Amino acid sequence: MSSAIENKIKKLLTPVDLKTIIKDKHLKTIKKIQNKYRNNLKKDEVILELLDLKEKEFKYGEVFDTNVMGFFINNPFAKSEAYAEFILRELLLQSNVFLIDEPTLAVRLGVNFFNLKDKEKKDWQRIKFLFLPAKYTGIFSESMPYSFYWVSEVHEIFEKLSDKKLMVELNPFEKMEIFRKVLNVPHIRAIPVKGQDYCPWYYCKITKKPIDPFIENCIKIVPSKTLYKCSWNVFSWQEPDYVLLDSLRTVKDVNLLKRLIHWEELNLLKKNLKRRTEQ
């Protein structure tokens, strides 16, 4: 019988059915924007409008590299379905340096999103509201389980709140002190600090616990995009997801682990399995 952890891994390894997200209204929107710029030499305008970046203060050249723009510049009038699948698979459903989901935003601000009590949830809404200008409002924004936020704008907003302190330089307690100075948030608790330099940046995809990959014993898992039978090679803007190594200790299905773990981490997995058999 599969353990609860093994069932969670199987769920992680089940690709999202893109057809359940892509609706006719999305395809019509893509087609409408494509037609709008059909006679415009600036073909990148299509993707900028789809992602609602045209009115942003930063330009795509400062955020996207040539690889991410290549698909859209070289294929400005590709089928609407191709646009939709690329945005979902390569940006919204794959961790990356440009956009983060709400649970990741919370972790980077020092809050354990998955462990909030009712009164804390109200405080989190107040904190989250400060970052409303960074919220992703492009295509599919209303169709995802969580809201997404532009990373560069999140950093800009935090630096203004903290008198130019960087998020990565502060532990959760220090970040919470900053929020308490500007907001009435008496109930929400910071993620427990595991040392002065502790700065959680991701969350475990199995246990949902915050992870600081520089301090905690964690391991990379396969890129989400590979579940869609894409190349193992990720684009330069994409990041791995992590799981805490301790969360895998009860898993007996070795083949399941091999499907989950990123190929770069297989040696670490083998060492862990060897220690397990020796105990």
N, C-alpha and C positions, 0 to 999 in steps of 0.2 A: 504494500500500500504506500502511495506517495505521501511524503510528509508535507506539512503546511508550507515549508520553505521551498520544497521541490515544486509544489503547485504554483507558488509565486514566480519561480524561475520559468516554468512552462508558460505562464501568462506573459512574462517579459519577452519570451522568445516567439510569441505569436504576433505577427505583424498586424498593425491596424488596417482594417479594410478601408482603403481610401475612398471607395465608392459610398461608404456611409457618411463621409464628410463632404465630398464634392457634390454639390447640388446644381440643378439647372441654373439657378440664379448666379452662382459663382462663374459658370462657364459663359453666361450672357454678359456678366460684368467684364470678364477678360476680353471677350470678343469686342465689346463696345470700346474699350480702351485701346485695343489694337487698331480698330478702324479709325479712332480719333487721331492716331499718329501715323497712319499708313503713308501719308505723303510728307512726313517729317523726317529729315535726315538724322535727327537725334533719336536713334532707335532705343536708347536706354531709357527714354521717357516712359516707355510702356511699363517696365518693372518698377520704376520710381513711383508711378502713380498707383500701381497695384499694391505696393507695400506702404502707400501713403507717406512717402518720403519727400514729396515735392515741396512741402511747406516747412520741412524741418530745417533747423539752422545749419546742421552739418550736411555736407554733400556726400554722395555715395563714394566718391573717390577717397574720402577720408575714412570711410567705414568698410567698404567692400574692396577686395582686391580684384585683379583682372580675371581671376578664375571664376568667381561667383558671378561676375557680370558677363562673362564670356557666353554663357548659354543664351542669355537674353539679347545681347548685342548681335550675336551670330544667328539667332533664330527669333527675331522680333515678331514674326508672324507665324510662329509654329502653332500647331493645333492648341486650342484652349485647354484640352485635357493635359497636354504636355506641360504647359505652364503651371496648371494646378498641381499636378503630381510633383513637379520639381520644387515648388514652394513648400509643399507639405513635407515631402520626403527629405529634402536637403536643408530646410531652415526650421520649420516648426516642429517636426517630429524627430529631429536630430540635434543634440546639444551642440551649441556653437558659441562663438565669441561675440556675436551681434545681439542675439535675443535670448532672454532667459524667462522661464515660466515663473509664476507667482511663488511656488514653494522655494525655488532657488533664490529669488529676490529676498524672501523672508530670511533664509539661512544666511545670506551675505550681509543682511542688516542685523544679524544676531538673534533671530527669532526662529524657534522650532515650529514651523507651520503646521505640522501634523500632530502636534501635541497641545494645541490651544484649547483652553476652557472657554465657556461662553463669554465671560467678562473680558477675557484676553482677546477674544475674536473682535470685540468692539474696539479695543485699543489698537489691534492690528489694522482695522479699517481706517483709523485715524492716521496711522503711520503710512499706510499704503497710499492714502490720498495725497500725501506730499509728493509722491512720485507719479502722479497722474500725467504730467506732461511727457513722461517717458513711456507711457503705455502704447503698445502696438495697436494700431487701428486699421491696419491694412486688411486685405482679403483673408478670409477664414478666421478673423479675430473673434467673431461671434460663435464660431463652431467648435472651438477647442475646449477641453475640460477646464483649463485655467487661462487667465490672462497672461500676455507676454509683455516684456519691457525691453526697450532698447538699452543695452548695457552702457554705452557711452553717455547717454543722458542721465542714467541712474547715477553714475559716478559724478557727473557735473552737479546734480542736485545735492548729493551727499556732501560734496566739498563746500558748497555754499552754506549748508546747514552746520557744518563742523568747522568752519573757519579754515578751509583748505586742507583739512586732514584727509588722508586717503583711507578708503574702506579696508584695503588689504593690510593696513598698518595697525588696525585697532582690533581688540578682542570683542566678543559680544557684549560684555559688561560695559565697556567704554562706549560702544555704539548706543546702547540703551540710555546711558547717561545723557548723551547728546539729544536723543528724542524727548527725554523727560524735561529738558530745558525749554523746548519749543512747543510741547504738546501736553495735554492732560491725559496721560496714559499710566494710571497708578497700578493697574492690575497685571499688565503683561510682563512676563519674566524673560530675562536674557537666557540664551543657551548657556548651560553651566560651563564655566571656563576651565580648560585643562592646561593651565600654564599661561603666562603673560603673552606669549606669541601665538596662542591658539586663535585661529581665524577660519572657521568653517566656511567652505566655498561651494560645496556640493551636498547632496543628500544621497544616502544609500538607497538604491533602487529596490531593495528587498525589504529592509527594516524601516526605511524612511528616516533614519537617524542622520543628523548632520555629520559631515565629513570634512576634516582638514587633511588633505592628502599628503601634506608634508609632515604631519605628526602621527596620524592614525594608520593602523595596519589595514590598508584597503587594496583593492585590486581592480584593474580596468575590465570592463565587459565589452562585448562586441558592439560595434556601432549599430545603431538602430537601422540604418540604411541597408545593412547587409541582409536584414530580414526580408527585404524586397527584391532579393536576388540581384543586388547591385554589386559593384566591385568592392573588395575589401579596402581599397585605397580611398581614404576620406579626403575631402577638399581641405585646403589649408585653414579655412575658417572654422572647421568643425572640431569638436572636443569629445573625448570619451566620457562615458558615464562610469560610475564607481559603485562597488558594493564593499561593505565591511567584510574582511576575511573571516571574522568570527561567525558571520551569518551563514557561512557555507559549511561549517564543521559538522553539521548533522546530516548533510546530503550524502546519500549512499550511491546515487546514480552517477558514476564517474563520467559516462558519456554525456549526460545532461550538463555537467560542469564544463566539459570540453566544448560544448556548443555555446555556453554562456561566456566563458572567459576569453578575453582578447588574446590573440595568438602571441603577442609580446609577453604575456604574463603566464604562459603555459609552464615554464620552468618553475616559477614560484608556486603554481598550483601543484606540480609534481612533488616539490619539496614538502608542501603542506600535507599532501596525501601520504607521503612516506612517513612523516612524523606521526600521523594519525594511526597508521598500521603498527608503529613501533610502541605506541602507548598501551 
